[in-house]
Amino acid sequence: MRRFWSTAGAIVGAIVAQVMIAPHITLLGAVPSFPVLVVITLAIVEGPEAGAISGFAAGLALDLLGASPVGVWTLVLVVVGYVAGLLQENLFAEGWLMPVTVAVVAGLLAEFSYLIVLEILGSGPAFWRAVWTVVLPRGVYNTVLALLLYPWLARFLRSDQSMKSFRRFA
């Protein structure tokens, strides 16, 4: 992570937005997940190491601020950040649509994985009800947010600021 302050600022901003703004902008009962979007974007832009580190920081902050068992979001975001970061090398060759698609799939994977870990720990809600009422609506909401926010967030978090577009030159 060559750009520590912009990364830290994005994570802190996402946590603050999650706590202060997200509960007030629900759409059909779904709350957006800003830290998940920031971790996935950072992983896609900077790679697996940055994705895992930012996933740890954002996940730990979410765990300490939430009511769920400590460590669940940390585990989920470290794994999702690392896996999304593994795809970094091949994503920008396709323009912005492929990274947004990966962000959407990784966001759904993060929400579903969180629910599975809570189920394993025995502290989660009814599984199938939560899939239909929490995971899928939040996934749709995060999809819309990823389409709107990903290009600007990726440009802000990218360490190579001289690049003018999202296309990689051959």
C-alpha positions as CSV (number, residue, x, y, z in Angstrom):
1,M,0.0,0.0,0.0
2,R,2.0,2.9,-1.3
3,R,-0.7,5.5,-0.5
4,F,-1.3,5.0,3.2
5,W,-3.2,8.2,3.9
6,S,-5.7,7.9,1.0
7,T,-6.3,4.3,1.9
8,A,-6.8,5.0,5.6
9,G,-9.0,7.9,4.8
10,A,-11.2,5.8,2.5
11,I,-11.6,3.1,5.1
12,V,-12.4,5.6,7.9
13,G,-14.8,7.4,5.6
14,A,-16.5,4.2,4.7
15,I,-16.9,3.2,8.4
16,V,-18.2,6.7,9.3
17,A,-20.6,6.5,6.3
18,Q,-21.7,3.0,7.4
19,V,-22.5,4.1,10.9
20,M,-23.9,7.6,10.3
21,I,-25.4,7.6,6.8
22,A,-26.2,4.1,5.7
23,P,-29.1,3.6,8.3
24,H,-30.8,6.7,6.9
25,I,-30.6,5.7,3.2
26,T,-32.3,2.3,3.3
27,L,-34.0,1.2,0.1
28,L,-36.8,-1.4,0.6
29,G,-35.2,-2.4,3.9
30,A,-31.7,-2.8,2.4
31,V,-28.8,-1.0,3.9
32,P,-25.7,-0.3,1.7
33,S,-22.3,-1.7,2.8
34,F,-19.8,1.0,2.2
35,P,-16.7,-0.7,3.8
36,V,-17.2,-3.8,1.6
37,L,-17.2,-1.6,-1.5
38,V,-14.1,0.2,-0.4
39,V,-12.2,-3.0,0.5
40,I,-13.1,-4.6,-2.8
41,T,-12.2,-1.5,-4.8
42,L,-8.9,-1.2,-3.0
43,A,-8.1,-4.9,-3.6
44,I,-8.9,-4.6,-7.3
45,V,-6.8,-1.5,-7.7
46,E,-3.8,-2.4,-5.5
47,G,-3.7,-6.2,-5.3
48,P,-4.2,-9.0,-2.8
49,E,-2.0,-7.8,0.0
50,A,-3.6,-4.4,0.1
51,G,-7.0,-6.0,-0.1
52,A,-6.3,-8.3,2.9
53,I,-4.8,-5.5,5.0
54,S,-7.6,-3.1,4.3
55,G,-10.1,-5.9,4.8
56,F,-8.6,-6.6,8.3
57,A,-8.8,-2.9,9.2
58,A,-12.3,-2.3,7.9
59,G,-13.6,-5.6,9.3
60,L,-12.2,-5.1,12.7
61,A,-13.7,-1.6,12.9
62,L,-17.1,-3.0,11.8
63,D,-16.8,-5.8,14.3
64,L,-16.0,-3.4,17.2
65,L,-18.9,-1.1,16.2
66,G,-21.5,-3.8,15.6
67,A,-23.5,-6.2,17.7
68,S,-22.2,-9.4,16.1
69,P,-19.4,-11.5,17.4
70,V,-16.0,-9.9,17.0
71,G,-14.0,-11.3,14.2
72,V,-16.7,-12.3,11.8
73,W,-16.5,-9.2,9.5
74,T,-12.7,-9.3,9.9
75,L,-12.4,-12.8,8.6
76,V,-14.9,-12.3,5.8
77,L,-13.3,-9.0,4.5
78,V,-9.7,-10.3,4.7
79,V,-10.7,-13.3,2.6
80,V,-12.8,-11.4,0.1
81,G,-10.2,-8.6,-0.1
82,Y,-7.5,-11.1,-0.8
83,V,-9.5,-13.0,-3.4
84,A,-10.6,-9.9,-5.2
85,G,-7.0,-8.7,-5.2
86,L,-5.8,-11.8,-6.9
87,L,-7.8,-10.7,-10.0
88,Q,-6.1,-7.4,-10.2
89,E,-3.6,-8.2,-13.0
90,N,-6.3,-9.0,-15.5
91,L,-9.1,-6.7,-14.8
92,F,-8.2,-3.3,-16.3
93,A,-7.7,-4.7,-19.7
94,E,-11.5,-5.0,-20.1
95,G,-12.3,-1.4,-19.1
96,W,-14.5,-0.5,-16.1
97,L,-17.3,-3.1,-16.6
98,M,-15.2,-6.1,-15.5
99,P,-14.0,-4.6,-12.3
100,V,-17.5,-3.5,-11.4
101,T,-18.8,-7.0,-12.1
102,V,-16.1,-8.4,-9.8
103,A,-17.0,-5.9,-7.2
104,V,-20.7,-6.9,-7.4
105,V,-19.9,-10.7,-7.2
106,A,-17.4,-10.1,-4.3
107,G,-19.9,-8.0,-2.5
108,L,-22.5,-10.7,-2.7
109,L,-19.9,-13.3,-1.7
110,A,-19.0,-11.1,1.4
111,E,-22.6,-10.8,2.5
112,F,-23.3,-14.5,2.0
113,S,-20.1,-15.5,3.7
114,Y,-20.9,-13.3,6.7
115,L,-24.3,-15.0,7.0
116,I,-22.7,-18.5,6.8
117,V,-20.1,-17.7,9.5
118,L,-22.9,-16.4,11.8
119,E,-24.9,-19.5,11.1
120,I,-21.8,-21.7,12.0
121,L,-21.4,-19.7,15.2
122,G,-25.1,-20.1,16.0
123,S,-25.7,-16.4,16.4
124,G,-27.3,-15.6,13.1
125,P,-30.8,-15.0,12.0
126,A,-32.9,-17.6,10.2
127,F,-30.7,-18.5,7.3
128,W,-33.0,-18.6,4.2
129,R,-35.1,-15.7,5.5
130,A,-31.9,-13.6,5.8
131,V,-30.8,-14.6,2.3
132,W,-34.0,-13.3,0.9
133,T,-34.5,-10.2,3.1
134,V,-30.9,-9.1,3.8
135,V,-28.3,-10.6,1.4
136,L,-30.0,-10.3,-1.9
137,P,-31.5,-6.8,-1.4
138,R,-28.2,-5.5,0.0
139,G,-26.5,-7.1,-3.0
140,V,-28.8,-5.2,-5.4
141,Y,-28.2,-2.0,-3.5
142,N,-24.4,-2.5,-3.5
143,T,-24.6,-3.2,-7.3
144,V,-26.1,0.2,-7.9
145,L,-23.6,1.8,-5.6
146,A,-20.7,0.0,-7.3
147,L,-21.8,1.2,-10.7
148,L,-22.0,4.8,-9.4
149,L,-19.0,4.9,-7.1
150,Y,-16.4,2.4,-8.4
151,P,-14.8,4.6,-11.2
152,W,-14.3,7.6,-8.8
153,L,-13.2,5.5,-5.8
154,A,-10.8,3.5,-8.0
155,R,-9.3,6.7,-9.4
156,F,-8.9,8.1,-5.9
157,L,-7.3,4.9,-4.4
158,R,-5.0,4.0,-7.4
159,S,-1.4,4.7,-6.7
160,D,-0.6,5.5,-10.4
161,Q,-2.3,8.9,-10.7
162,S,-0.8,9.6,-14.1
163,M,-3.0,7.0,-15.8
164,K,-5.8,8.8,-17.7
165,S,-8.3,6.0,-18.2
166,F,-9.1,2.6,-16.8
167,R,-7.7,0.8,-19.8
168,R,-4.3,-0.8,-19.6
169,F,-2.0,0.0,-22.5
170,A,-0.4,-3.0,-24.3
